[in-house]
Amino acid sequence: MCVLAALLFILVACGGSEAVSEFVPPTDETYPGELVEQGKETYRRHCTSCHAADGSGGVGPNIRQVWEHMSLEEQTALMIDGRNQMPEFGGTLTQEEIEAVVAYTRVGW
């Protein structure tokens, strides 16, 4: 019984919902390093308040594995046009900045 209680204590103490999932980039997408770096900076300025610096979410959803749920085209359109609580960035960011953020969030974490 003591062993079971100790094991339960360890599981509860070590577990937690705060852990960030390991990022696994898509294997079929590559982007120039300069574009990913530009995306990182643009993401930091415009996206962290909703999606967190590491993409784990907050006000907005977790986007660390966004490529599993959205194609490149769908994600780009979402950034341009917005949807629900996601603001549109088509009038705020240039096309290059949008492409850079998409590249960063797909392969750059």
Long-range contacts (C-beta under 8 A, 24 or more apart in sequence): 20-54, 20-56, 20-64, 21-56, 21-62, 21-64, 21-65, 23-55, 23-64, 23-65, 23-109, 24-65, 25-67, 25-106, 25-107, 25-109, 26-67, 26-106, 26-107, 29-67, 29-72, 29-106, 29-107, 30-107, 31-103, 31-106, 31-107, 31-108, 35-99, 35-100, 35-103, 36-100, 36-103, 36-104, 36-107, 36-108, 38-96, 38-97, 38-100, 38-104, 39-97, 39-99, 39-100, 39-101, 39-102, 39-103, 39-104, 39-105, 39-108, 40-104, 40-108, 42-93, 42-97, 42-100, 42-101, 42-104, 43-101, 43-104, 43-105, 46-89, 46-92, 46-93, 46-101, 47-101, 47-105, 50-85, 54-109, 55-105, 55-109, 59-85, 60-85, 60-86, 63-105, 64-109, 66-105, 66-106, 67-106, 72-102, 72-106, 75-102, 75-105, 75-106, 76-102
